[in-house]
Amino acid sequence: MTLLPYAIGYDIGSRTGKAVVTAPDGAILHTALTETLGNSVLTYEKLRGLIPADYLRPDTLTAATGYGRAALESRVHRTATEITCHFLAVQRRAPATRAIIDIGGQDAKIIAIDGDRIRDFAMNDKCAAGAGRFLEVMTARLGYSLEEFSRLDVSPVEPPLLSATCTVFAESELISLMASGAAPLALASAVAAMAARMTFQLAARLHARPPLFMTGGVSRIAPVRHHLERLFDAPITTSDDAQLFGAYGAALIARKK
C-alpha cells in the first residue's frame, strides 16, 4: 500500500519561526517553535532539527510563509503569503469566521472574509507599536514578564489613556504615569488598551465584523483580547495553537501542490 505524504508548513517570522507537520487528512501531528536566528535559512534548519526524522521523508510536501519565505524558495515546494495561510487555517478550524485579527511580533493584520474567500485585508507593517515587541518593551518597564502580563485579569480596572501611537512616546507617557503613582494593573491595562486600539483602527478601515478569530503570538495575551472585545463589542475566538496558524496554513497549501 502506498503511504500518502506528510505535509510541513514553515512560518519564518520576524521574532519566531514555527513549523507544523500535518497528516494526509490535515490533522496536526507535530509542531515546533524557535526564536528567529541570524537569517531565515538558519531558522528553517533549526526547525527541521526539531521535527522527528520519520516526518522528513523524501515525498513530504513543504511550504513556507512569513517574513523569510523568499529565502526558502529553493528548499520548499511552495511559498505563500501570511494572509492566505492564516485564512486557510482559520477556515479549517472556525469556518464561520468573518474577520481574522493577526498580531505578531512586529506587525498586525486584519483579514476580512466573505463566505469562503478573502474580501480584503489591511496590514500595519511600518511600525511595531501595538505588536508583540511593543508589548515586551512596555511590560518590562512595568516589571512584568510577557508571560505574567499575558495572564493578567484587567477587567476590574479602568485604564488611563496612552495617547501616543509610537513606542518611544508611549514609553515616555507610561513613565510619567508610573511617577504619578498609578497602579501597575491599571497601567498594564493601559498598555493593552493602546495595542487593541491601534488594531481596531486598522479593522475599522475594512468594516470588519464578527464572528472574529485571533491568531499570532499576541492571541495568547488576555489583556489585549479583553480590550479588543470591548472595542468590537463582540467575543473573539482563539485557540491554544493560534500562534502556529501561519505554519498550519502553509502545510495545508503544501498539500494543494
C-alpha positions in Angstrom: 0.0 0.0 0.0 1.3 3.5 -0.9 1.6 5.8 2.0 0.2 9.3 1.4 2.8 12.0 2.2 3.0 14.2 5.2 3.0 18.0 4.7 5.1 20.5 6.7 4.4 24.2 6.8 7.2 26.7 7.9 6.4 30.2 9.1 9.6 32.3 9.4 8.5 35.4 11.3 10.4 38.5 12.5 10.6 37.2 16.1 9.9 33.4 15.9 10.0 30.5 13.5 7.2 27.9 13.5 6.7 24.6 11.9 3.6 22.4 11.7 3.5 18.8 10.4 0.2 17.5 9.1 -1.3 14.1 8.3 -2.8 13.4 4.9 -6.2 14.5 6.3 -4.8 17.8 7.5 -4.7 16.9 11.2 -1.7 18.3 13.1 0.8 15.7 14.1 3.8 17.7 15.4 4.7 21.4 16.0 7.9 23.2 16.6 8.8 26.8 17.6 12.1 28.7 17.9 13.3 32.2 18.2 14.3 33.6 14.8 18.0 33.2 14.3 20.5 35.2 12.2 18.7 34.6 8.9 15.8 32.7 7.5 17.7 29.7 6.4 19.3 29.2 9.8 15.8 29.4 11.4 14.5 26.9 8.9 17.3 24.4 9.6 16.7 24.8 13.3 13.0 24.0 12.9 13.9 20.9 10.8 16.1 19.7 13.6 13.1 19.9 15.9 11.0 17.7 13.7 11.2 13.9 14.1 13.0 12.2 11.2 10.1 10.0 10.4 8.2 13.1 9.1 11.1 14.3 6.9 10.6 11.7 4.1 11.6 12.5 0.5 8.0 12.7 -0.5 7.0 15.0 2.3 5.3 18.2 0.9 6.5 21.5 2.1 5.6 25.2 2.0 6.9 28.4 3.7 5.3 31.6 4.6 6.2 34.7 6.7 8.8 37.4 6.6 11.6 34.9 5.5 9.7 32.8 2.9 11.5 34.2 -0.1 14.8 32.9 1.2 13.4 29.3 1.3 12.0 29.1 -2.2 14.7 26.6 -3.2 14.2 24.5 -0.1 10.4 24.0 -0.2 7.8 23.1 -2.8 5.7 26.3 -2.4 5.6 29.7 -0.8 2.6 31.7 0.1 1.6 34.9 1.9 0.7 35.0 5.6 -2.7 36.4 4.6 -3.5 33.3 2.6 -2.1 30.9 5.2 -3.9 32.4 8.2 -7.1 32.4 6.2 -6.9 28.7 5.3 -6.0 27.7 8.8 -8.9 29.6 10.3 -11.3 28.4 7.6 -10.5 24.9 8.6 -10.8 25.5 12.4 -13.6 28.1 12.5 -15.3 28.3 9.1 -18.0 30.8 10.3 -15.3 33.5 10.9 -15.9 36.8 9.2 -12.6 38.6 10.2 -9.2 37.4 11.4 -7.1 39.5 13.8 -3.4 38.5 13.4 -0.9 40.3 15.7 2.7 39.1 15.6 6.0 40.3 16.9 6.4 43.3 14.6 3.1 43.8 12.7 -0.6 43.4 12.7 -3.0 42.3 10.0 -6.8 42.2 9.6 -8.3 39.8 7.1 -12.0 40.4 6.2 -13.7 37.3 4.9 -16.8 36.9 2.7 -18.0 33.3 2.7 -15.2 31.2 1.5 -12.9 33.9 0.2 -10.8 36.8 1.4 -12.8 40.1 0.8 -10.0 42.4 1.8 -7.1 42.8 4.2 -5.1 45.6 5.9 -1.6 45.5 7.4 0.4 47.6 9.8 4.0 46.6 9.0 5.6 50.0 9.1 5.6 50.4 12.9 5.8 47.8 15.7 3.7 49.9 18.1 0.9 47.7 19.4 2.5 44.4 18.3 4.4 41.8 20.3 7.7 43.7 20.5 5.9 46.8 21.8 4.2 44.8 24.5 7.6 43.3 25.6 9.2 46.7 25.9 6.2 48.3 27.8 5.5 45.4 30.2 9.2 45.1 31.0 9.1 48.8 32.1 6.2 47.9 34.4 8.2 45.0 35.9 6.1 42.2 34.3 7.4 39.4 32.1 5.4 39.0 28.9 4.2 35.6 30.3 3.0 37.3 33.5 1.3 40.1 31.5 -0.5 37.6 29.3 -2.3 36.1 32.3 -3.5 39.3 33.9 -7.1 40.0 34.5 -7.5 43.7 33.7 -11.3 43.7 33.6 -11.7 45.2 37.2 -9.8 48.4 36.3 -10.4 51.4 34.0 -7.1 52.2 32.4 -5.6 55.7 31.9 -5.2 56.8 28.3 -1.9 56.3 26.5 -2.5 58.7 23.6 0.8 58.2 21.7 0.9 56.0 18.6 4.7 55.4 18.8 6.6 53.1 21.1 9.1 55.7 22.2 6.5 58.3 23.1 4.2 55.8 24.7 7.0 54.6 26.9 7.6 58.2 28.0 3.9 58.6 28.8 4.0 55.4 30.8 7.0 56.5 32.8 5.1 59.7 33.7 2.0 57.8 34.8 4.2 55.5 36.9 5.8 58.5 38.6 2.3 59.9 39.4 1.6 56.7 41.4 -0.8 55.0 39.0 -1.5 51.3 40.0 0.6 48.7 38.0 -2.6 46.8 37.0 -4.2 49.9 35.6 -1.0 50.7 33.6 -0.8 47.2 32.3 -4.4 47.6 31.2 -3.5 50.9 29.5 -0.7 49.3 27.5 -3.1 46.5 26.4 -5.8 49.1 25.5 -3.3 51.0 23.3 -2.4 47.9 21.4 -6.0 46.9 21.0 -7.0 50.5 19.8 -4.3 50.5 17.1 -5.5 47.2 15.8 -9.2 48.2 16.0 -8.4 51.3 13.9 -6.9 49.0 11.3 -10.0 46.8 11.3 -12.3 49.8 11.0 -10.8 50.6 7.6 -12.2 47.3 6.3 -15.5 47.5 8.2 -14.5 44.1 9.7 -17.3 42.5 11.7 -17.9 39.4 13.9 -17.5 36.4 14.2 -13.9 37.2 15.0 -10.9 34.9 15.3 -7.5 36.0 16.6 -4.2 34.4 15.5 -0.5 35.2 16.1 1.6 35.4 19.2 -0.5 38.2 20.8 -3.6 36.0 20.7 -2.2 34.4 23.9 -2.3 37.8 25.7 -5.6 38.0 27.6 -5.5 41.8 28.4 -5.2 42.7 24.7 -8.1 40.3 23.8 -10.1 41.9 26.6 -9.8 45.4 25.1 -10.3 44.2 21.6 -13.6 42.5 22.7 -14.7 45.8 24.3 -13.9 47.8 21.1 -15.6 45.3 18.8 -18.4 44.7 21.3 -18.2 41.1 20.4 -16.4 37.9 21.7 -13.1 36.9 20.0 -12.4 33.2 19.4 -8.8 31.9 19.6 -7.1 28.6 20.4 -4.0 27.5 22.2 -2.2 26.9 19.0 -3.3 30.1 17.2 0.3 31.3 17.1 1.1 28.4 14.7 -1.7 29.2 12.2 0.6 30.7 9.7 2.6 27.5 9.6 -0.5 25.4 9.7 -1.9 27.2 6.7 1.3 26.7 4.9 1.1 23.0 5.5 -2.4 23.0 4.0 -1.1 24.9 1.0 1.7 22.4 0.6 -0.8 19.6 0.1 -2.5 21.6 -2.7 0.5 21.1 -4.9 
